Amino acid sequence: MAILIAVLGTAGVVIPLLNSCSTTPTAVMVPLEIPGAHYVGNKACMDCHAGIVREFPVSPHARVHFENAAMVGETGCESCHGPGSKHIETGGNAKFIINPGTDPASCFQCHLDVQGEFNLPQHHPVIEGHMSCVQCHDPHGGDILKSKGGLAMARQNESCAQCHRDQTRPFVFEHEAMREGCTVCHNPHGSINRKMLVESDPNLCLRCHAQVQPPGSSGAILIGNVDHTPFLQAGTCWTAGCHTAIHGSNVDPLLRY
């Protein structure tokens, strides 16, 4: 089953997309338009962007192709950047190329679910123009989840660490959840919860910190040897005056300071 969806493209043109229930890894999109420009193929881009063109074939985005590739020849770069002839003729004038780094509309053509998340009450300011998709994702490389040239490239939370340095720095007493990555607790695009949390109540913590009902108890929440029921009734784990150093602490192994 396939559903035809129309979205507004970067150049102000309504672009129909085919959203299919098929499990095929290939995304099919209608060619973008830039007034007065025509498609030239990847080889023309290589003169100035040789490194990116060589790296791109291993990227997940390399699977994006035009619905009728024969009409534009070789495809790839121009699937997201639009026809490049005027960009080349003018010596690389940014006016004549679509740049997903400054306009997320190109990304939203395929990532409609992410566009929806950015419209939730709590979100990173991408649609407001204060951030871009490429600050957190490398659109050309083999690992699209890694930021291009970001800090601490060997770390799980490298994309977040570029801006959230205090939360991702090393601590004497670490919160083990940080080993799994920030997205264990936060939705990086948007959420209905404050701080973009995936859940806004103690269940966020209790997913990892097991709940045990001791014999003869009546719904007690035992963590370690302590009944946490009265504490959780007073608020969340991180707002009840207890484990406020949620990302890690240099003074308390229970993250209470």
HUCOR-V637320 format. One record per backbone hydrogen bond with DSSP energy under -1.0 kcal/mol. NH is the residue of the N-H (numbers start at 1). CO is the residue of the C=O. Records with the same first field share a line. If there is no record, write none. Layout:
NH = CO ; CO
This chain:
3 = 19
5 = 17
7 = 15
9 = 13
12 = 9
15 = 7
17 = 5
19 = 3
21 = 1
29 = 65
37 = 34
46 = 42
48 = 45
49 = 45
53 = 49
54 = 50
55 = 51
56 = 52
58 = 55
59 = 56
62 = 59
63 = 60
64 = 61
65 = 27
67 = 29
71 = 68
72 = 69
73 = 69
79 = 76
80 = 77
81 = 77
82 = 78
85 = 38
88 = 84
89 = 85
90 = 86
91 = 88
92 = 87
96 = 93
97 = 94
98 = 81
102 = 99
103 = 99
106 = 103
108 = 104
110 = 107
111 = 107
112 = 110
115 = 111
116 = 112
117 = 113
118 = 114
120 = 117
122 = 191
124 = 189
126 = 124
129 = 126
130 = 125
131 = 125
135 = 132
136 = 133
137 = 133
146 = 143
150 = 147
155 = 152
158 = 155
161 = 157
163 = 160
164 = 160
165 = 163
168 = 164
173 = 249
178 = 175
179 = 176
180 = 177
184 = 181
185 = 182
186 = 182
187 = 196
191 = 122
196 = 193
197 = 194
198 = 185
204 = 201
206 = 202
208 = 205
209 = 205
210 = 208
217 = 214
222 = 212
223 = 226
226 = 223
228 = 221
232 = 228
233 = 229
239 = 236
240 = 236
243 = 237
244 = 242
245 = 255
246 = 244
249 = 173
255 = 252
